[in-house]
């Protein structure tokens, strides 16, 4: 008797031979997150014919999408608006951008909704595409957003494009700064965001306190901030964090 397939699947593409596009770093690494297997399979098959796109993974729900974004560090994430394990879509977009600062998120939706588009833009998404769009337009959207642009489905009003553009320019510099952080600098910044003191960070990471201060100096420069609170807010990927949800951040105005 055939066993029933799992309701949601997780796919990570195996390593393939390096072609010329990969060798020169021109390929866009793509992660698809959608709970409909048929839709993912269609995109998977179509992507094989796109020489500049590398499908590195697939996720069937929000939890898997965040996990794979963190593990695979893709350039572009196609993210379905309505999936299992997604309580707050805007927060999911924000978390994906936080764990993978270099990723640009394109929201997939079955209908043109200005409300969804605005929530996506607020979370840090850079595109909004309807599932009914042609594959050629879908790939144009991936390339446009992957190269730093914004893509809004023509079914949405022009003002929605302006909202995406405004959100993009308001925090684009800090997102680039986050992407430029080394792994150790991100570890230090994560500790700062939790309200941990320099001495405790040094103990936790088994380094000297002076080394922690050196890391912070570089972090502040990359993020264009001058204090620990601003750096922590950049880590959380938002302009403000609710007081009751944010840990106490000590030594605010000094490294």
VOGU-3710 file (C-alpha; in Angstrom, 3 decimals, decimal comma):
1> xxxxxxxxxx> 0,000/0,000/0,000  1,418/3,382/-1,003  2,213/5,721/1,843  0,723/9,175/1,727  3,222/11,889/0,897  3,887/14,513/3,592  1,594/17,498/3,372  4,449/19,977/3,145  7,902/19,323/1,770  11,280/20,915/2,184
11> xxxxxxxxxx> 13,599/20,975/-0,806  17,266/21,938/-0,957  18,935/21,646/-4,332  22,074/19,471/-4,351  25,365/21,046/-5,312  25,857/21,037/-9,058  28,871/21,596/-11,266  29,899/25,210/-11,559  29,044/26,727/-14,941  30,354/29,968/-16,397
21> xxxxxxxxxx> 27,553/32,087/-14,932  28,278/30,803/-11,425  32,020/31,144/-11,892  31,651/34,841/-12,625  29,110/35,360/-9,853  26,312/36,524/-12,138  23,681/33,996/-11,081  20,863/34,905/-8,724  20,312/32,372/-5,938  16,576/31,810/-5,620
31> xxxxxxxxxx> 14,487/30,421/-2,747  10,813/29,588/-3,382  8,379/29,451/-0,452  4,866/28,281/-1,302  2,650/25,592/0,182  1,321/24,431/-3,205  3,530/21,637/-4,527  2,230/22,007/-8,091  3,127/25,706/-8,167  6,626/25,014/-6,830
41> xxxxxxxxxx> 7,112/22,215/-9,341  6,093/24,501/-12,195  8,598/27,152/-11,125  11,263/24,508/-10,519  10,931/23,164/-14,044  10,777/26,615/-15,623  13,821/27,844/-13,692  15,978/25,117/-15,221  15,821/27,002/-18,518  16,975/30,279/-16,942
51> xxxxxxxxxx> 20,767/30,332/-17,141  21,119/33,224/-14,712  18,894/31,767/-11,978  19,958/29,108/-9,468  17,120/27,527/-7,496  18,829/26,694/-4,213  15,812/25,664/-2,145  12,078/25,269/-1,681  9,915/25,628/1,415  6,316/24,580/2,014
61> xxxxxxxxxx> 5,529/26,826/4,990  6,672/29,953/6,798  8,843/28,121/9,321  10,776/26,352/6,591  11,101/29,580/4,600  12,823/31,314/7,518  15,032/28,299/8,204  16,189/28,030/4,597  16,706/31,773/4,199  19,041/31,644/7,194
71> xxxxxxxxxx> 20,863/28,518/6,013  21,109/29,154/2,267  21,448/32,965/2,171  19,655/33,400/-1,183  19,642/36,573/-3,263  15,892/36,496/-3,909  13,040/34,907/-1,941  9,689/34,276/-3,630  7,362/34,259/-0,635  3,724/33,215/-0,759
81> xxxxxxxxxx> 1,478/35,492/1,277  -0,747/32,733/2,655  1,105/29,695/4,049  0,967/27,455/7,119  2,979/28,521/10,180  2,630/32,220/9,377  0,911/34,179/12,132  2,074/37,621/11,028  3,165/37,934/7,398  4,856/41,303/7,846
91> xxxxxxxxxx> 6,934/39,890/10,707  7,935/36,895/8,593  9,213/39,172/5,827  11,085/41,205/8,407  12,639/38,102/9,977  13,773/36,751/6,605  15,453/40,061/5,844  17,047/40,021/9,300  18,552/36,537/9,055  19,522/37,084/5,410
101> xxxxxxxxxx> 20,205/40,822/4,979  21,298/40,445/1,356  18,019/38,756/0,344  15,345/40,667/-1,543  11,827/39,401/-0,952  9,118/39,195/-3,616  5,625/38,541/-2,302  3,412/36,089/-4,181  -0,336/36,518/-3,906  -3,428/35,149/-5,587
111> xxxxxxxxxx> -5,029/38,590/-5,792  -4,081/42,258/-6,011  -4,422/43,655/-2,496  -3,093/47,130/-1,643  -3,271/46,175/2,047  -1,046/43,111/1,565  1,303/45,142/-0,613  1,720/47,815/2,055  2,337/45,256/4,791  4,895/43,533/2,590
121> xxxxxxxxxx> 6,665/46,808/1,851  6,685/47,720/5,545  8,316/44,387/6,349  11,066/44,965/3,792  9,782/43,249/0,630  10,877/44,652/-2,723  8,287/43,142/-5,023  4,663/42,022/-5,339  3,690/39,504/-8,029  0,361/37,835/-8,724
131> xxxxxxxxxx> 0,386/34,068/-9,177  -1,662/34,518/-12,335  1,148/36,412/-14,036  3,026/34,931/-16,975  6,240/33,052/-16,214  8,233/35,474/-18,337  6,984/38,364/-16,197  7,718/36,375/-13,033  11,338/35,932/-14,104  11,553/39,610/-15,091
141> xxxxxxxxxx> 10,415/40,450/-11,557  13,055/38,171/-10,030  15,819/39,742/-12,113  14,628/43,288/-11,465  14,367/42,867/-7,712  17,540/40,770/-7,584  19,481/43,583/-9,223  18,244/46,125/-6,700  15,023/47,316/-8,321  11,350/47,195/-7,336
151> xxxxxxxxxx> 8,614/45,234/-9,093  4,914/45,790/-8,550  2,248/43,912/-10,476  0,447/46,205/-12,951  -2,864/45,219/-11,358  -1,964/47,339/-8,324  -2,324/51,153/-8,290  0,731/53,278/-9,046  0,771/54,607/-5,480  1,689/51,117/-4,224
161> xxxxxxxxxx> 4,894/51,302/-6,242  5,643/54,641/-4,576  5,160/53,020/-1,150  7,620/50,239/-1,989  10,073/52,784/-3,335  9,814/54,944/-0,212  10,342/51,971/2,101  13,296/50,836/-0,008  15,134/54,158/0,075  14,429/54,780/3,767
171> xxxxxxxxxx> 16,343/51,745/5,026  18,316/50,568/2,014  21,615/51,903/3,353  21,266/50,054/6,632  20,308/46,834/4,873  23,493/47,076/2,822  25,386/47,706/6,039  23,883/44,599/7,640  24,843/42,573/4,593  28,432/43,826/4,911
181> xxxxxxxxxx> 28,816/42,603/8,507  31,078/39,619/9,084  29,736/36,570/10,888  31,511/37,594/14,103  30,206/41,156/13,839  26,657/39,816/13,499  27,205/37,691/16,612  28,377/40,753/18,541  25,465/42,838/17,254  23,021/40,101/18,214
191> xxxxxxxxxx> 24,364/40,200/21,767  24,060/43,989/21,867  20,446/43,697/20,686  19,778/41,387/23,655  21,114/44,020/26,064  24,317/42,135/26,919  27,256/44,204/28,216  30,669/44,283/26,536  32,218/42,243/29,356  29,564/39,524/29,060
201> xxxxxxxxxx> 29,837/39,512/25,268  33,595/39,003/25,605  33,051/36,079/27,979  30,382/34,542/25,769  32,497/34,741/22,604  35,799/33,946/24,362  37,493/37,172/23,256  38,842/40,239/25,044  36,646/43,199/25,902  38,845/45,371/23,678
211> xxxxxxxxxx> 38,126/43,038/20,756  34,410/43,491/21,364  34,861/47,267/21,286  36,787/47,000/18,022  33,968/44,967/16,505  31,431/47,538/17,675  33,416/50,377/16,122  33,312/48,590/12,771  29,632/47,688/13,184  28,685/51,304/13,929
221> xxxxxxxxxx> 30,594/52,470/10,841  28,951/49,927/8,536  25,455/50,684/9,842  26,020/54,464/9,937  24,960/54,665/13,600  26,674/56,124/16,645  25,190/54,240/19,602  24,131/50,792/20,764  20,383/51,438/20,644  20,490/52,490/16,983
231> xxxxxxxxxx> 22,607/49,440/16,179  20,123/47,180/17,985  17,204/48,684/16,074  19,059/48,048/12,817  19,520/44,437/13,916  15,786/44,069/14,483  15,200/45,585/11,058  12,818/48,317/12,106  12,849/51,984/13,050  11,351/51,363/16,464
241> xxxxxxxxxx> 10,786/48,444/18,779  7,975/48,340/21,326  9,267/49,100/24,809  7,769/45,986/26,343  9,280/43,750/23,635  12,781/45,199/23,617  15,438/44,117/26,131  17,174/46,810/28,127  20,194/47,987/26,154  22,914/49,239/28,449
251> xxxxx> 25,620/51,804/27,714  23,503/53,388/25,002  25,803/56,238/23,982  29,162/54,532/24,128  30,903/51,592/22,573
//
